[in-house]
Amino acid sequence: MRRRSVLLAAGTLTASLATPFSRAFVASPAAPAPAPAPAPVLDHRVERDYDGRSYTDLSSELGKVRGLSSGTVLATFRTTSRNLAMTLISASDATKPATDVTARVSAGRLQFSVRHDGVVKQNHLTRTMYDDGALHTVAITVTDTGTTFHADGRPVLTASASHFFDSAPGLTALDIARNLDSEHPGGEGFYTGTIARVAVYDRALSEQEIAAESVRVDLADLGRISAILNSDTPAVWLTTGDSITHGALWTNGWRSYAEHFQERVRWELGKPKNSDFVIDTGVSGSTTKDLLAKFTERVSVFRPKVVSIMLGTNDAATASTGPAVYRANLRSLVNDVRALPGGAIPLLQTPNPVDVNRWPNRAALADYARIMREVAAELEVVLIDHHAHWLASNGGTVPLGLLADGLHPDQRGHLLLAKKMVRDLRVFDPASRVCGLTIP
């Protein structure tokens, strides 16, 4: 029986995580069920927990994959640690030092490599990460035109290399959760966590077929954002909103959340991403009505690939922007972003909760956050739900210590916004300076 689940509400799979998932991870409940994939040539469905020393030897089935020049490697897994190289499946020549075909999770990233006699035929690694403690399905397809990584039903990385099992002749071993060669007769690259399934197909599955074999299917826009993060092609990211996005005054000289995000993307993700640009057009006092009126000068003129919108704090205090108008404005903004040349990707972010005792005119802000969630669900927009996250992280109450004046986040509040943003966009790495930053 296929183990496939579709998240019906934000946070369904996150009871054990510090940060709840957003609408980014929810497949449309109205979407038709994808057609099932053809039978794989190898299909190991024995769910097992691996402890960094254990493995499953499938060498008796090596003949099913040896010599394949194209096809798909698929794995469903959940990590419980972050190691540099954790093997999902590896076919290797145990008599030589570097002849193998390996799919692995490397410090949270997805990696696929093919080597023969020490010559690297292909080796590709995502920047997006999948070590968040949830079940993920990765599928790597190889054809004569290239290699494509799919994560949770969406393509996230493409490369021109076309090497598969036939590019590593002389294979003698096939293992789940370890790699075996002459220099490591006991194995290396052991896995820690759960591997629920590993399969190999003798043809490249379509996106629809991969979705059918995945334990969940991400929103299409999350897949597109992941593809931008994993691509070396320059992209413009735009954040817009009010004084919180602006980062005006209350950060006390520290970076705003948009600036932390810029550092994470433009510097920490590696040199090719230096040519990405993160532009902040937040303006203090703004409402959704203001952004609609100034959309050309604040958004479209920059030709962005991704547009992040965090608005609602001022809408909730503006008599002319009641809930119905706010909802309509959000819908218009999403549609305007998608209508930009090249089809930009909208990204909605709920504003942080505020101290309503000090700001009684924002008492309805929770309703505006709810409306943003509803619009995101209706239009299948990636949502980063700071409002819910802040409350969940503080026992259901507003964390007043993160607010400079009861409304605007201080430097600690902005860091929390940034970490939630990079986590939900799957580029959270505790080893990075941004993600590992603490403010005393």
C-alpha positions in Angstrom: 0.0 0.0 0.0 1.5 3.3 -1.0 2.4 5.5 1.9 1.3 8.8 0.7 0.0 11.7 2.8 -1.2 15.2 1.9 -1.0 17.8 4.6 -4.4 19.4 5.1 -3.4 22.2 7.5 -0.2 24.0 8.4 1.8 22.2 11.0 0.3 18.7 10.6 3.7 17.0 10.6 5.5 19.2 13.1 4.7 18.2 16.6 8.3 17.3 17.2 9.8 20.4 15.5 10.6 23.7 17.0 9.2 25.6 14.0 5.8 24.7 12.5 5.5 24.2 8.8 3.7 26.7 6.7 1.3 26.5 3.8 4.4 26.0 1.7 4.2 22.3 2.4 0.5 21.8 1.6 -0.7 20.3 -1.6 -4.0 21.5 -3.0 -6.9 19.3 -1.7 -8.7 20.0 -5.0 -5.9 18.7 -7.2 -6.7 15.3 -8.8 -4.7 12.3 -7.6 -1.7 11.8 -9.8 -1.4 8.6 -11.9 0.7 5.9 -10.3 4.2 5.2 -11.6 5.1 2.0 -13.5 6.6 -0.9 -11.5 10.2 -0.3 -10.4 12.9 -2.8 -11.2 14.0 -2.6 -7.5 11.6 -1.7 -4.7 12.7 -2.1 -1.1 9.8 -1.0 1.2 11.1 -2.3 4.5 10.9 0.8 6.8 13.9 0.7 9.1 15.7 3.0 11.6 19.4 3.2 11.0 21.8 4.1 13.8 24.9 5.3 11.9 26.4 1.7 11.9 23.6 -0.5 10.5 22.8 -1.0 6.8 20.8 -3.2 4.5 22.7 -5.3 1.9 20.9 -5.6 -1.4 23.8 -7.0 -3.4 21.8 -10.0 -4.5 19.5 -7.6 -6.4 22.4 -5.6 -8.1 21.7 -7.2 -11.4 18.4 -5.3 -11.6 20.1 -2.0 -11.8 23.6 -2.7 -13.2 23.9 -1.3 -16.6 20.9 1.1 -16.6 21.8 4.1 -18.7 18.7 6.1 -17.7 16.0 5.9 -15.0 15.0 7.1 -11.6 16.3 6.6 -8.1 13.7 7.3 -5.4 13.9 7.3 -1.6 11.7 8.2 1.2 13.5 9.1 4.4 13.5 11.0 7.7 16.8 12.1 9.3 17.6 12.2 13.0 21.0 13.8 12.7 23.1 16.0 10.4 26.2 14.3 9.1 28.4 15.2 6.1 27.5 12.2 4.1 24.5 9.9 4.8 23.9 7.3 2.2 20.4 6.5 1.0 21.4 3.9 -1.6 24.8 3.2 -3.2 25.9 0.7 -5.9 29.7 0.3 -5.8 32.7 -1.7 -6.8 33.9 -3.0 -3.4 37.3 -3.9 -4.9 38.2 -0.3 -6.0 38.5 3.0 -4.1 36.0 5.2 -6.0 33.6 3.5 -8.3 30.0 4.0 -7.3 26.5 5.5 -8.0 25.3 7.1 -4.8 22.3 9.1 -3.6 22.8 10.6 -0.2 21.8 13.3 2.3 24.9 15.5 2.9 24.6 17.9 5.8 20.9 18.2 5.0 21.4 18.6 1.3 20.5 16.1 -1.4 23.4 14.7 -3.4 23.8 12.4 -6.3 27.1 11.3 -7.7 28.6 8.8 -10.2 32.3 7.9 -10.1 34.4 5.4 -12.0 38.0 4.6 -11.1 38.2 7.8 -9.2 36.9 9.9 -12.1 33.8 11.9 -11.1 31.2 11.6 -13.9 28.7 13.7 -12.1 28.3 15.1 -8.6 25.4 17.5 -7.8 24.2 18.9 -4.5 21.2 21.0 -3.6 21.4 24.1 -1.5 17.9 23.4 -0.1 17.9 21.1 2.9 15.8 18.2 4.0 17.0 17.2 7.5 14.1 18.8 9.4 12.9 15.5 11.0 10.0 15.1 8.6 9.5 12.4 6.0 10.6 13.5 2.5 10.7 11.7 -0.8 13.5 12.5 -3.2 13.6 11.3 -6.8 16.6 11.7 -9.1 15.9 11.2 -12.8 18.6 10.7 -15.4 18.0 10.8 -19.2 20.2 11.4 -22.2 19.5 15.1 -21.8 20.4 15.5 -18.1 19.7 14.9 -14.4 16.8 16.3 -12.4 16.3 16.3 -8.6 12.7 16.1 -7.4 11.9 16.8 -3.7 8.4 16.1 -2.4 7.0 15.9 -5.8 8.6 19.0 -7.3 11.7 19.5 -9.5 14.2 21.5 -7.5 17.5 21.1 -9.4 18.5 20.3 -13.0 22.0 19.5 -14.5 23.2 18.6 -17.9 25.1 15.5 -16.9 23.5 12.2 -18.0 25.5 9.5 -16.1 23.7 6.6 -14.4 24.6 3.0 -13.4 26.1 2.2 -16.8 28.8 4.9 -16.2 30.2 2.9 -13.3 31.0 -0.6 -14.8 32.1 -3.4 -12.5 29.7 -2.8 -9.7 29.7 -5.6 -7.0 27.8 -4.2 -4.1 24.4 -2.6 -3.5 23.6 -1.2 -0.1 21.0 1.0 1.7 22.5 3.3 4.4 26.2 2.8 3.5 28.8 3.0 0.7 31.3 0.2 0.3 34.7 0.3 -1.4 38.2 -1.1 -1.1 39.5 1.7 1.2 36.5 1.3 3.5 35.9 -2.5 3.7 33.5 -2.0 6.6 31.6 0.8 4.8 31.4 4.6 5.0 28.7 7.2 4.7 26.4 5.5 7.1 22.9 6.8 7.6 21.2 7.9 10.8 17.4 8.1 10.8 14.6 6.3 9.0 14.6 5.1 5.4 11.1 4.0 4.6 11.6 3.0 0.9 14.2 2.9 -1.8 13.3 2.2 -5.4 15.0 2.2 -8.9 13.0 2.5 -12.1 14.4 1.8 -15.6 13.0 5.0 -17.0 12.7 8.6 -15.9 9.4 9.1 -14.1 7.3 12.2 -14.9 6.6 14.8 -12.3 3.1 13.5 -11.9 4.4 9.9 -11.4 6.9 11.1 -8.8 4.2 13.0 -7.0 2.2 9.7 -6.8 5.1 8.0 -5.2 5.8 10.8 -2.7 4.7 10.9 0.9 3.6 14.5 0.4 3.6 17.0 -2.5 4.8 20.5 -1.9 3.1 23.6 -3.3 4.2 24.2 -6.9 5.5 27.6 -5.8 7.7 26.1 -3.1 9.2 23.9 -5.7 9.9 26.9 -7.9 11.5 28.8 -5.0 13.7 25.7 -4.3 14.7 25.6 -7.9 15.7 29.3 -7.8 17.8 28.6 -4.7 19.5 25.6 -6.3 20.2 27.4 -9.6 23.3 29.4 -10.4 21.2 31.8 -12.6 21.0 35.2 -10.9 17.6 36.1 -9.4 16.1 39.2 -7.8 14.3 38.6 -4.4 12.1 41.4 -3.2 10.7 41.9 0.3 8.1 44.6 0.8 5.7 45.6 3.6 5.6 48.3 6.3 8.0 49.5 8.9 8.7 45.9 10.1 10.0 44.9 6.7 11.6 48.4 6.3 13.6 47.6 9.5 13.2 51.2 10.6 14.5 52.4 14.0 13.6 49.5 16.2 16.4 47.1 15.3 18.8 49.2 17.4 21.5 49.0 14.7 21.2 45.3 14.1 20.1 43.7 10.8 16.4 43.5 9.9 15.0 40.1 8.9 15.3 41.1 5.2 19.0 41.8 5.7 19.6 38.5 7.5 17.9 36.8 4.6 20.1 38.6 2.2 23.2 37.5 4.0 22.0 33.9 4.0 21.2 33.8 0.3 23.8 36.1 -1.3 26.8 35.1 0.8 26.3 31.9 2.8 24.8 29.8 0.0 28.0 30.2 -2.1 29.6 32.4 -4.6 27.3 31.8 -7.6 24.5 33.3 -5.5 26.4 36.5 -4.9 24.8 37.7 -8.1 21.3 37.3 -6.6 19.9 40.6 -5.3 17.7 41.0 -2.3 15.8 44.3 -2.4 13.8 45.7 0.5 11.0 48.2 -0.5 9.2 48.1 2.8 7.8 51.6 3.7 6.9 52.6 7.2 3.1 53.0 7.7 2.2 51.0 4.6 -1.0 49.1 4.0 -2.1 46.7 1.3 -3.9 49.7 -0.3 -0.6 51.7 -0.4 1.3 48.8 -2.0 -1.4 48.3 -4.7 -1.2 52.0 -5.5 2.6 52.0 -5.6 3.1 48.5 -7.1 5.0 49.7 -10.1 7.6 51.7 -8.2 7.9 49.3 -5.3 7.7 45.9 -7.1 7.5 45.6 -10.8 10.3 48.0 -11.7 12.8 45.6 -10.1 11.7 42.6 -12.2 11.8 40.2 -9.3 11.6 36.4 -9.4 10.2 36.2 -5.8 8.1 38.8 -4.1 7.6 38.6 -0.3 4.7 40.6 1.2 4.3 41.2 4.9 1.4 43.5 5.5 -1.5 43.7 7.9 -0.3 45.5 11.0 -1.4 48.9 9.7 -4.4 47.5 7.8 -5.8 46.3 11.1 -5.7 49.9 12.4 -7.1 51.6 9.3 -10.9 52.1 9.2 -11.0 52.0 5.4 -9.2 48.6 5.2 -11.6 46.3 7.0 -11.3 42.5 6.7 -13.2 42.2 3.4 -11.0 44.9 1.8 -7.8 43.4 3.2 -8.8 40.0 1.7 -9.5 41.5 -1.7 -6.3 43.6 -1.6 -4.2 40.5 -0.8 -5.8 38.6 -3.6 -5.0 41.5 -6.0 -1.4 41.7 -4.9 -0.9 37.9 -5.4 -2.4 38.1 -8.9 -0.3 41.2 -9.7 2.9 39.4 -8.7 2.0 36.4 -10.8 1.3 38.6 -13.7 4.8 40.1 -13.7 7.0 39.3 -16.7 8.4 35.8 -16.3 5.7 34.9 -13.8 7.1 36.0 -10.4 6.4 33.9 -7.3 4.4 35.5 -4.5 5.4 34.8 -0.9 3.1 35.9 2.0 4.3 36.5 5.5 1.9 37.1 8.4 3.0 40.0 10.7 4.1 39.2 14.2 1.6 39.5 17.0 1.6 42.8 19.1 0.8 43.9 22.6 -2.8 44.9 22.3 -2.8 46.5 25.7 -0.4 49.1 24.3 -1.9 49.0 20.8 -5.6 48.5 21.2 -6.2 49.7 17.7 -4.5 46.5 16.5 -6.7 44.2 18.5 -8.0 42.6 15.3 -4.6 41.7 14.0 -5.1 38.0 14.6 -8.1 38.1 12.3 -6.0 39.7 9.6 -3.4 37.0 10.0 -6.2 34.4 9.7 -7.3 36.1 6.5 -3.8 35.9 5.0 -3.7 32.2 5.8 -7.0 31.7 4.0 -5.9 33.7 1.0 -2.7 31.7 0.9 -4.6 28.4 1.0 -7.1 29.5 -1.6 -4.5 30.8 -4.1 -1.9 28.1 -3.2 0.7 30.7 -2.1 3.7 29.9 0.1 3.0 31.2 3.5 5.4 32.0 6.3 3.2 32.2 9.4 5.1 34.3 11.9 2.0 35.2 13.8 1.2 31.6 14.7 4.9 30.8 15.2 5.5 33.6 17.7 2.5 32.5 19.8 3.3 28.8 19.6 6.9 29.5 20.7 5.7 31.4 23.7 2.9 29.2 25.1 0.2 30.9 23.2 0.9 34.4 24.4 2.7 37.4 22.8 6.4 37.3 23.5 6.7 40.9 24.7 10.5 40.6 25.1 10.9 40.5 21.3 9.0 43.7 20.8 10.8 47.1 21.2 7.6 49.1 21.7 4.9 46.4 21.9 4.5 46.4 18.1 7.8 46.5 16.3 10.2 43.6 16.7 13.6 44.5 18.1 16.8 42.9 16.9 15.9 39.6 18.6 12.5 39.7 17.0 13.9 40.3 13.6 16.3 37.4 14.0 13.4 35.1 14.9 11.6 36.4 11.7 14.6 35.7 9.6 15.2 32.2 11.0 11.6 31.2 10.4 11.9 32.5 6.9 15.0 30.6 6.0 13.7 27.5 7.7 10.4 27.5 5.8 12.3 28.1 2.5 14.5 25.1 3.4 17.9 26.8 3.7 18.2 26.6 7.4 21.7 25.5 8.5 22.6 25.8 12.2 26.3 25.8 11.2 25.7 29.1 9.3 26.4 32.4 11.0 22.9 33.7 10.3 21.0 30.5 11.4 23.4 30.0 14.4 23.3 33.6 15.5 22.2 34.5 19.0 21.8 38.0 20.4 22.5 38.4 24.1 
